[in-house]
Amino acid sequence: MRVISLVPSLTLTLAELGLDKSQLVGRTPWCIHPDSFVQDVPVVGGTKTPNLNKIRNAQPDLVILDREENPKEFYEALIKSGIEVYVSTVEHPSEVPEMLLELGQLLDLAPKAKELADAINAELATTSETGPTVLPMIWHDPLMAVSPTKYAGALLECCGFNVPDIEPEGNGYPVVTPQAIQLHDVEGLLLSSEPHEFSKQEGESICDAVEALGGPRPWTRCVDGEALTWVGSHTLTGLRTFSALCKDLKTADE
């Protein structure tokens, strides 16, 4: 089977499911893991700007997309071209095992898919420490966070953190103000390395603004954006990474 992946986290997932690298015939420039799996695979456009002609010329049997990462009109163009498509719609870590099993069936990689799905389910079943209220920060200008209704926020809640829903009627990626941070009693800011690579200085500037309002100063922690946002096989890493962080922070407070 000839496969194109336009989702970096799912390109990694394909490798960890055991797909032969000769079967991957197209990727995005951000599909960089694992290097040995992707280094010889041609780029067929970005997540938001895929090149339909390059994809057609690669003659894929399956193109892998994500509902949030890839444009709907491109999905429709693929369907119109008669190309089979798999679309990830995951918004919560608990939905990842089913997605892995679906990919395993499609790609004839069911045993490894079940192994990964079982490991994620086991991690989700582990009782998490009750941790602090945090905001996962993903963009700096404008300042944006992730709500608990989206994957990154839900993952943190699975790991014991409390993530406030700042804009319940919003799109899940609220624009954040110092006033909102104070209003929602945010104890800490998790500064993601992607899609914006936050510096510690940027985080401390946000905390300065909160403190200037007269509220308690939040702490900051730079975190791995891939562990926070990459859906698929890397969900297991995310759950383990942030469960350990939640436990460490709780221990430090005692």
C-alpha positions as a printed NumPy array, in Angstrom:
array([[  0.   ,   0.   ,   0.   ],
       [  1.262,   3.48 ,  -0.94 ],
       [  0.581,   6.001,   1.846],
       [  0.845,   9.78 ,   2.128],
       [  0.665,  11.413,   5.554],
       [ -0.068,  15.124,   5.91 ],
       [ -0.063,  14.976,   9.723],
       [  3.348,  15.009,  11.463],
       [  2.192,  13.116,  14.547],
       [  0.532,  10.451,  12.413],
       [  3.651,  10.075,  10.268],
       [  5.463,   9.163,  13.487],
       [  2.557,   6.877,  14.356],
       [  2.865,   5.038,  11.027],
       [  6.515,   4.328,  11.77 ],
       [  5.722,   3.092,  15.274],
       [  2.918,   0.895,  13.948],
       [  5.527,  -0.799,  11.769],
       [  4.742,   0.577,   8.293],
       [  7.589,  -0.193,   5.909],
       [  9.27 ,   3.096,   4.99 ],
       [  9.054,   2.2  ,   1.295],
       [  5.267,   2.483,   1.614],
       [  5.365,   6.15 ,   2.676],
       [  5.416,   8.097,  -0.605],
       [  4.634,  11.632,   0.579],
       [  4.813,  13.849,   3.657],
       [  4.909,  17.471,   4.87 ],
       [  8.146,  19.318,   5.766],
       [  7.09 ,  19.043,   9.417],
       [  6.928,  15.241,   9.265],
       [ 10.405,  14.868,  10.739],
       [ 10.178,  11.866,  13.083],
       [ 11.717,   9.379,  12.948],
       [ 14.424,  10.733,  10.663],
       [ 15.384,   7.318,   9.29 ],
       [ 11.751,   6.739,   8.278],
       [ 11.123,  10.054,   6.514],
       [ 14.477,  11.287,   5.207],
       [ 14.03 ,   9.93 ,   1.67 ],
       [ 10.278,  10.635,   1.418],
       [  9.311,  13.517,  -0.902],
       [  7.483,  16.546,   0.486],
       [  4.091,  17.028,  -1.171],
       [  3.138,  20.301,   0.517],
       [  2.461,  21.621,   4.004],
       [ -0.35 ,  20.747,   6.365],
       [ -2.309,  23.822,   5.244],
       [ -0.934,  23.974,   1.687],
       [ -0.803,  20.445,   0.251],
       [ -0.026,  20.168,  -3.459],
       [ -2.789,  18.176,  -5.112],
       [ -0.798,  17.551,  -8.302],
       [  2.183,  16.158,  -6.402],
       [ -0.146,  13.931,  -4.405],
       [ -1.896,  12.623,  -7.517],
       [  1.471,  11.956,  -9.18 ],
       [  2.577,   9.896,  -6.167],
       [ -0.383,   7.56 ,  -6.844],
       [ -1.254,   6.918,  -3.193],
       [ -3.659,   4.232,  -2.076],
       [ -4.368,   6.21 ,   1.084],
       [ -3.884,   9.824,   2.25 ],
       [ -3.942,  10.469,   5.993],
       [ -5.378,  13.79 ,   7.197],
       [ -6.485,  15.462,  10.411],
       [ -9.719,  17.423,  10.682],
       [ -8.05 ,  20.404,  12.377],
       [ -4.647,  20.382,  10.692],
       [ -5.681,  20.021,   7.057],
       [ -8.138,  22.142,   4.991],
       [-11.631,  20.773,   4.394],
       [-11.529,  21.853,   0.743],
       [ -8.417,  19.753,   0.211],
       [-10.166,  16.728,   1.703],
       [-13.037,  17.337,  -0.707],
       [-10.612,  17.614,  -3.641],
       [ -9.074,  14.256,  -2.753],
       [-12.476,  12.602,  -2.575],
       [-13.402,  14.14 ,  -5.931],
       [-10.165,  12.702,  -7.355],
       [-11.153,   9.238,  -6.17 ],
       [ -8.32 ,   8.976,  -3.63 ],
       [ -9.043,   7.079,  -0.42 ],
       [ -8.694,   9.239,   2.68 ],
       [ -8.427,   8.578,   6.4  ],
       [ -9.243,  11.572,   8.622],
       [ -8.298,  11.739,  12.284],
       [-10.945,  13.515,  14.38 ],
       [ -9.362,  13.007,  17.816],
       [-10.016,  15.713,  20.411],
       [ -9.413,  13.661,  23.576],
       [ -6.714,  11.11 ,  24.491],
       [ -9.426,   8.504,  25.16 ],
       [-10.232,   8.575,  21.425],
       [ -6.678,   7.693,  20.375],
       [ -6.846,   3.902,  20.95 ],
       [ -9.784,   3.567,  18.548],
       [ -7.935,   5.642,  15.94 ],
       [ -4.862,   3.409,  16.267],
       [ -6.982,   0.29 ,  15.817],
       [ -8.605,   1.798,  12.716],
       [ -5.215,   2.591,  11.192],
       [ -3.973,  -0.858,  12.106],
       [ -6.852,  -2.442,  10.208],
       [ -6.412,  -0.172,   7.177],
       [ -2.676,  -0.791,   6.931],
       [ -2.606,  -4.458,   7.976],
       [ -0.68 ,  -3.544,  11.122],
       [ -3.277,  -4.633,  13.677],
       [ -1.009,  -6.392,  16.241],
       [  1.195,  -3.359,  16.929],
       [ -1.847,  -1.066,  16.823],
       [ -3.523,  -3.138,  19.535],
       [ -0.357,  -3.121,  21.618],
       [ -0.155,   0.679,  21.501],
       [ -3.906,   1.09 ,  22.067],
       [ -3.764,  -1.184,  25.125],
       [ -0.8  ,   0.749,  26.554],
       [ -2.628,   4.072,  26.18 ],
       [ -5.811,   2.674,  27.733],
       [ -3.767,   1.348,  30.662],
       [ -2.184,   4.765,  31.159],
       [ -5.583,   6.467,  31.018],
       [ -6.89 ,   4.065,  33.659],
       [ -4.141,   5.059,  36.096],
       [ -5.349,   7.334,  38.876],
       [ -3.702,  10.719,  38.369],
       [ -2.475,  13.082,  41.024],
       [ -4.699,  16.097,  41.667],
       [ -2.567,  18.949,  40.488],
       [ -2.608,  22.7  ,  39.997],
       [ -4.723,  24.869,  37.716],
       [ -2.667,  25.565,  34.611],
       [ -3.   ,  27.168,  31.198],
       [ -1.217,  25.504,  28.27 ],
       [  0.082,  28.453,  26.241],
       [  0.496,  27.84 ,  22.495],
       [  0.786,  31.275,  20.818],
       [  2.291,  34.6  ,  21.821],
       [  0.877,  37.34 ,  19.564],
       [ -2.003,  37.222,  20.186],
       [ -1.545,  35.346,  23.445],
       [ -3.453,  32.06 ,  23.098],
       [ -4.037,  28.947,  25.173],
       [ -5.826,  25.607,  24.76 ],
       [ -9.104,  24.794,  26.496],
       [ -9.976,  21.427,  28.094],
       [-12.294,  20.723,  25.135],
       [ -9.287,  20.268,  22.818],
       [ -6.709,  17.498,  22.815],
       [ -3.835,  19.26 ,  24.616],
       [ -6.06 ,  20.577,  27.388],
       [ -7.84 ,  17.238,  27.75 ],
       [ -4.503,  15.42 ,  27.957],
       [ -3.416,  17.645,  30.831],
       [ -6.682,  16.992,  32.658],
       [ -6.179,  13.235,  32.179],
       [ -2.823,  13.719,  33.909],
       [ -4.366,  15.457,  36.934],
       [ -4.112,  19.133,  36.029],
       [ -7.084,  21.478,  36.072],
       [ -7.399,  23.467,  32.828],
       [ -9.94 ,  26.319,  32.971],
       [-12.336,  26.792,  30.073],
       [-11.811,  30.518,  29.563],
       [-14.172,  30.83 ,  26.574],
       [-16.849,  28.098,  26.864],
       [-18.547,  29.311,  23.679],
       [-15.281,  29.754,  21.781],
       [-13.313,  27.539,  19.398],
       [-11.18 ,  25.88 ,  22.059],
       [ -8.201,  28.189,  21.536],
       [ -8.978,  31.272,  23.628],
       [ -7.118,  34.557,  23.401],
       [ -5.816,  35.1  ,  26.916],
       [ -5.46 ,  38.297,  28.947],
       [ -3.721,  38.823,  32.291],
       [ -7.181,  39.586,  33.706],
       [ -8.47 ,  36.159,  32.592],
       [ -5.458,  34.42 ,  34.135],
       [ -6.182,  36.163,  37.432],
       [ -9.956,  35.59 ,  37.222],
       [ -9.562,  31.85 ,  36.716],
       [ -7.023,  31.45 ,  39.56 ],
       [ -4.374,  30.08 ,  37.221],
       [ -1.443,  28.845,  39.278],
       [  0.963,  28.074,  36.464],
       [  1.602,  28.638,  32.761],
       [  2.849,  25.728,  30.664],
       [  4.836,  27.32 ,  27.843],
       [  4.74 ,  25.04 ,  24.821],
       [  7.639,  24.689,  22.381],
       [  5.164,  24.589,  19.471],
       [  3.428,  25.907,  17.455],
       [  5.09 ,  28.975,  19.037],
       [  8.335,  28.26 ,  20.84 ],
       [  7.862,  30.183,  24.064],
       [ 10.875,  31.54 ,  25.866],
       [ 11.044,  31.713,  29.64 ],
       [ 11.285,  35.5  ,  29.293],
       [  7.992,  35.663,  27.374],
       [  6.319,  33.648,  30.106],
       [  7.709,  35.837,  32.864],
       [  6.436,  38.941,  31.041],
       [  2.927,  37.484,  31.17 ],
       [  3.353,  36.826,  34.884],
       [  4.57 ,  40.41 ,  35.399],
       [  1.294,  41.646,  33.901],
       [ -0.757,  39.366,  36.157],
       [  1.185,  40.449,  39.22 ],
       [  0.674,  44.103,  38.268],
       [ -3.073,  43.537,  38.644],
       [ -2.514,  42.638,  42.287],
       [ -3.019,  38.895,  41.955],
       [ -0.678,  36.044,  42.89 ],
       [  2.173,  35.582,  40.425],
       [  1.826,  32.344,  38.415],
       [  4.848,  30.119,  37.945],
       [  6.016,  29.136,  34.477],
       [  7.351,  25.898,  33.006],
       [  8.617,  25.354,  29.455],
       [  7.212,  22.067,  28.122],
       [  7.692,  19.842,  25.084],
       [  5.082,  20.819,  22.506],
       [  5.228,  17.434,  20.808],
       [  4.393,  15.661,  24.075],
       [  1.548,  18.127,  24.571],
       [ -0.026,  18.191,  21.105],
       [  1.046,  15.198,  19.007],
       [ -1.857,  12.764,  18.646],
       [ -1.334,   9.056,  18.015],
       [  1.421,   6.774,  19.254],
       [  3.037,   9.822,  20.919],
       [ -0.044,  10.145,  23.133],
       [  1.58 ,   7.548,  25.38 ],
       [  4.629,   9.795,  25.805],
       [  2.383,  12.776,  26.489],
       [  0.403,  11.003,  29.191],
       [  3.552,   9.752,  30.916],
       [  5.365,  13.094,  30.622],
       [  2.597,  15.224,  32.094],
       [  1.5  ,  12.717,  34.727],
       [  5.087,  12.782,  36.009],
       [  5.145,  16.589,  35.907],
       [  1.85 ,  16.824,  37.777],
       [  3.165,  14.474,  40.457],
       [  6.438,  16.416,  40.76 ],
       [  4.624,  19.747,  41.128],
       [  2.272,  18.34 ,  43.735],
       [  5.205,  16.876,  45.682],
       [  7.033,  20.2  ,  45.553],
       [  4.004,  21.934,  47.122],
       [  3.805,  19.537,  50.039]])
